[in-house]
Amino acid sequence: MNKNIVSFKNKTYIGNNEIKTLKLLAFLELCFIIYSFFKGTGIFFIQIAIVLVPMSLLGCMAVFRFGGDKYLLIVVILLLNFGFLIQMMSQDNISGIYFSAMIKCLSSFLIALIASILFKKFSNIISMDIMIYVLTAIQSLFIIVLYIWGITVGNMEGAGAKINIDFGLFVFQPLEVVKVIYVFVSSIIFCKEERVYDKIMFMPRELYFVLYNFLISLAMIKFSEFGTLLIMALTGFIMMIIYSTNRKTVKLFSVVMPVLTVLGVIAIIFINPTQGWLGKLYGRFRYFLTPEVDYMNTGYHGVQIRKALTVGGLLGPDSNRYIVNIPNSESDMVFSNLIQHCGIIMGILLIFTFIILLVRGIEIARKCIDSYFSGLAMGFTLLIVIESIVHIGYNIGILPITGIPLYGVSQGFTATTTYMIMIAIILTISTETTERSSYDEKVFEKNMGKTFKGFLPGRRKFKTKNQY
């Protein structure tokens, strides 16, 4: 047997390329450990690595076994290291958060693993048109639960975002799940070649998508969650441009939507609102370039971000005495916090990591034979990357602050779990072993038609005299 190949039960899982991947991961992990010692948190980061390395190896074995995308796996592990590094460096009581961080990471990993197995097993069912109604109903349930039991955060003159449900042991963010479901629904609408001309609720698929987005937008506005609305809208719009076969409708929306957006912005400027969600939106856009004008209110976060970027420099400060207090530094402001502690160079490396994720996600989507799986891979990639662009944009002061996490880096159980689920599904799709058959959906619809027909009263037929 070739010495460069490891075999289990006569099946080759690890060849030369896989060994190179493991060596690269070991080298990158060593670099993070050395850097953490340089920053004074090496002992604690080694404790993180003791758990993270076995988890990474388990992920590697699964990807190697089924032939998943190794480069995407490397990106995922890199982002986790970035996240743990900044958590160790920005917390005063490092030992206190170690156990909590590990429990969250392991729980998210296990949930994502289960989700990938379920997706592989039931992908045929999930892709059916009827699942549009089921998934939309689940979305509606999450939104109703959030409306009833949600907690408002970042309250400013009654315009805070209602995004959290506190369960005591952890805080759950239902809108993170809503975003994942949104990609599934969009993929079913646009990415099934055999269904592109079939209507949904007696209307063209593109028109139904617009109605679906309109209802989602109302919920996001109600919760004052404009960042989530922006990310979902951009993701869905790009998916429609790529996968919709009705090019006339796509061209129409490509013109109408930007025009409506510009008109809306102009209207808000002329109205000059001061309270409610319109006041919040107006303040964010008005002061994001000059936050010092409204330092005690809307501009506070922006001023602190600029101070943090100045403190960070190229390689980070020599002492923690220069560190600036940034609200939500472990989640919504994690990128500016990373630059503050580690410098601009580390921030550039993180941006480069997301660029690799975008390239690999697009490549996986491009190689898919089934357009539905292609849409899912593209949709989840777009969702992660667009969210990272928005997060990084407002963390360096070129976009209004929206308050969204940076996937893979921000601390937060729900965001970490949904991120790992999306990555797990993309990796599952990259194995090219997941199958879907349109025949099963036709059989299902035929059987459902017979079932409903049996419940409906049929026309009673009377025999004529000639039939006796």
N, C-alpha and C positions, 0 to 999 in steps of 0.2 A: 504493500500500500504506500502511496505517496506520503512522505513525512509532512508535507505541507497541508495535508487534508485530515480533518477529524471526522470520523464516521460513527454513527449510532445505528445499530441494527441494520447494517449494510446500506444505510441511506446517508448520503453526503449532505451535511448541513453547513459545515464551515470549511471554506476553501481559502485560497490566497487572498481574495478580495475581502472576505469576512475577517480574516486575521489582521489585515491592514486597518480595517475599520476599528477593531478592538484596540490596536496599538495607538491609533489616532485618538480614540476616546480616553485611553490611559494617559496619553501625553497632555491632552487638554485638561483633564482632571488634575494632573500634577501641576500644571500652570496655575490653575485656580488656587490650589493649596499653597503654592509658593507665594502667590500674590497676597493671599489672606494673611500669611505670616508677615509679609512686608507691611501690611496695614494693621497688624496687631491683633488679628482675630483668628490666627491659624489653628490654635487648639480647638476652638469651637467649630471651625469649618471642617476639621478632620472628623469630628463627631458626626457632622452632617454627611460627610463623604462615606463614612462607615455604613450608613443606611442607603445613601443615594447610589453608590457603586453596585451593590447587589441588585437593586431595583433596575438599574440601567442594564446590567447583564441579563436579567430576566427579559427585559424588553428586546435586547439584542437577539437572544435565542429565539424569541417568537418571530421577529422580523426575518432572521436568517432561515428559520425553518420553513416559512411560507413565501419567502422571496420578496419581502417588502422593500420599500425604498430606504436604503441605508443612510443616504445623505440627510433625508428628513429626520431620521432618528437622531443623528448627530446634532442637528439644529435644536431638537426638542430638549436633549440633555444639556446642551449649552445654555439655553434659556433658563432651565431650572437652576443651573449653577449661578447664573447672573442673579436670579431672584434670591437664592439663599445667601449669596455674598453680600448683597446690599442690606438684607435683613440683619445679618450678623453685625454689620458695620454701623447701622443706624439705630440700634437698640442699646439702651443702657443696661438692662438686665438680660444679657444674652442667654444665660443658663435658664432663665424663666421661660423663654419662647422656644427653646430647642425642642422640648417634648411636644408642644403644641404644633410646631411647624412640621415635625416628622409625622405625627398622626394625620394631619391634613393631607400631606403629600402622599402617604401610603394609602389613605382612604380614597383619594382622587384617582390614584393609579389603579386600584382594584375596581372601582366603579367604571373607569374607562375600559379596563380589560373585559369586564362583563358586558359593557355596552357594545364593544367590537364583536364579541361572540354572538350576541343577540342580533346585531345588524347583519352579520354574515349568514345567520340561520334564517332570519325572517325578512331579508331585503326584498324578496319577491312580493311579500304582503305589504310592506311599507311603501312600495312604489306604486300601488294601485291608486286610481283616481279617487276611490271612496275614502282613502286615507286623508285627502284634503279636508274633508268635513270632520273626521276624527281628530286630526292634529289641530285644526282650528278650534275645535271644542276644548281640547286640552289647553291650548293657549288662552282661551277665554276663561277657563277655570283658574289658571294661574293669575290672570289679571284681576278677576273678581276677588280671589283670596288676598291679593296684594291691596286691593282697594279697601277691604274690610279690616284686615289686620296689619297693614303696612305701617312702617315707621318713617316719618319724614326726616331727612337728613339735609344738612347745609341750608337750614331755613333762613331766608332773607326776606323780611317783610311779607311773610306768608307765602313765599314762592320757592320753598325748598322742594327737593326731589323726593318722591315717595317710592323708595326702592327696596327697603329692607323689611324682613320679618324675623324677629328675634325669638329663637328657640331656646335661649339660655346657653347651651353648650356651644352653639354656633349661630351665625347670622346667615339667613338664606336670602338670596336675591332672585326672585322669580323671573325677572326680565332677562337674566342670562339664559335661562332655559327657553324663554320666548324667542330669543335670537336664533338658537339652534333649530327650533321647530320651524322658524321662518325660512331657513335654507332648505329644509326638507320639503316644505310646501312649494316654494319657488321652483325646486327641481322637478317636482311632479307636474307642475303647470307647464313648464317650458321645455323640459329636457327628455321627454319620451317621444321618440320619433314616430312611433306607431299611433300616437294620440294627438298630434299637433293640430289636426283639423276637427277634433271632437270638442264639443262645447261643454262648459261647466255651468250648471244651473241655467241652461238655455241661453248662455251668452258666450261669445268668443273668449278664449283663454286669456288673452291680453286684457280684455275689459274686466274679467273677473279678478285678475291680478291687481288692477287699479283700484277696484272696489275693496279688495282685501287690504291693500296698503292704506287706503283711506281710513278704514276702521281701526287698523293698528295705529295709525297716526293720531287718531282721536284719543286712544288710550295713553299714548306716550305724552301727549300734550296735557292730559288730565293729571299725569304724575309728574309733570315738569321735567321729563327725562328726554331732553333734546339731543343729547349725545347719542343715546341708543337709537333714536329715530333717524338721525343723520346716517349712522353706520348701516342700519338695516335698509334704508332707502337707497343708498349708494350701492350696496351689495345687490339688491334686487334689480336695480336699474341696469347695472353692468351685466348681470345674468340675462336680462331680457335682450340687451343688445347682442350678446354672444349667441344665445340659443334660440331666440324666437324666430320662427320662419316667416312671420308676417312683417316683412321689411317696411311696408308703408306705415303701419302702426308704430313701429320702432322709430322711424324718422319723425313722425308726428310728435311722439313723446319726447324725442331728443330736442325738439324745438320748444314745445309747450312747457315742459317742466322747468328748464332754466329761466324762461321768461316769467313764469308764475313765481318762481323763487325770488327773482330780482324785484318784481312788483311788490311782493310781500315785504321784502326788506325796506323798499322805499316807503311803503305805507306805514310801517312801524316807525321809521324815522320821522315822518310827518306827524304821526299821532303823538309821539314823544311820551309813551306811557311811563308811569313811575311806580306802579304797584302790580302785583299779580305776576303771572307767568310771562306776560308781555313785557312788564317792567324788568323782569329778570333777564329776558332775552335781549332787550334793548341795552341794558347796562353791560352785559357781557361783550356785546359788539362795540359799544361806544368806548369802553375803557381798556380793552385788551392791548391796545398799542400805547396808551398813556395811563397805566394803572395808578400812577402816583397822584393823579388828579382826584381820585376817589379812594384814597388809601385806607380810610377807616371803614369802608364798606365793600363795594364790588371790587375795587382794585387791590385789596390786601394780598390775595393769593398771587396776583401778577407781580407785585413788588417783591414778595418773598422769593419767588422763582428767579427773578433777575439777580437778586443778591446771591442766591445759591449758585447760579451759573458763574458769577464773578468769583466766588470763593473757590470753586472747583478748579479753574484754570485748565491746564493740559493734563496734569497727572494727579490732581487732588491736593488738598492742603496738607501741610506738615503736622498740624495739630488740630485737635477737635475744638479748640477754643474759638475757631473762626466759623464753626458750623452754625448755619441759620436754621431757625425753627420753621419748618414747612408743614402746614396742616395736611393731614392724610398722606404723609410722606411714604407710608408703606403700601399705598394702593393707587389713589388718583394722581399723586405727584411723585411716583417712584422714579421716573426717568430723571427729573431735575435733582432728586435726592441722590441718584447714582452718580451724576456728574459732580455734584457737590462733594461727595466723598472720594470718588475715583478719578475725576477729571474728564475732559472732553474726549480724550482718546478712547477711554472705555465706552463712552456713549456712542462713538463712531463704530466701534466693534459690535456693539449691540444692534445698531441700525443695519450693519452689514449682515448680521445673523438673520434679521427679518427679511432682508433682500434675498438671501439664499432660500429661506422658507417660501417666499413668493415664487421663485424660479422653480423649485422642486414641485410645489403644488400645481403650477401651470403645466409642468412636464407630465405629472401624473394624470392630470385631466386630459391632456392632449393624447396620451397613449391609450386611454380607455376606448374600448370598442363600443361599449354601451353608452349612449349619450346621457342616460340618467345618472350613472355613476360618475361620468365626466362632470355633469352639473353639480353633483354633491361635492366632489373634490374641489372644483373651482369655487363653489359657493363658500365652503368652509375656509378655503385659503383666502378668499377676498375678505371675508368677515374678520379673520384674524389680522390680516395686513392693514385693512382700512382702519380698524380700531387702533392698531399700533401707530399708524400715521397721524390720526387725530390726537391720540395721547401724547406722542412726541411733539406734535405741532404746538399744542397749547402749553406743554412743559418747557418749550424754548421761546414762547412768547409770540409766535407767528399766527396762532389761531386763538379764538375765544375759549376760555376755560369751560369744559363740559363735565368733567368729573367722571371719567371712565377708567377702568383698570388697563394695565398693559399685560396682555396674555402671556403667561409663562413666567412673568417676573413679579407682578404685584402679589401681595399677600391677600388672601381671601379664599375661603373654601369653595364657594359657588363658582367664582371666576376660574379658579384652578381646575376644578372638576369639569366644567363645560369645555375648557380649553383642551384638557387631556382627552375628553370624549371626541371632540372634533378631530384631533390629531390621530387618535386611534382609528377612527372611521376612514380618514385619508390613507393611513398606512394599510388598512384592510383592503381598500380599493386598489392600492398600488400592487398588491400581490397578484391581481388579475385572476383570482380564483373564485371571486364572488359572482354568482350567476343570477340572471333574471330572465323570466320567460313571459312574454305578453300573452301566451296561450292560457296560462293559469288565470290571468285576470279575466279573459273572455269566458272561461268556464265558470269562474266565480260569479260574474255578472249574469250569465245565463241561468245559473242555479238560483241566484237571488231573484231574478225575474219570475221564475217558476214558483218560488216561495210566495212572493207577494201576489202573484196571480191567483194562488190558491186561497188567499185571504179575502180577495175582492169578489163581490157577487157577480157571477157571470150571467149572461143573457140566457134565460130558460128557453129551450127549444121544444115546441110541441109537434108531435107527429101529425102529418096530414092524413087524410083519409086513404090516399093511395099507398101510404107506408105501412098500413096495418095488414 
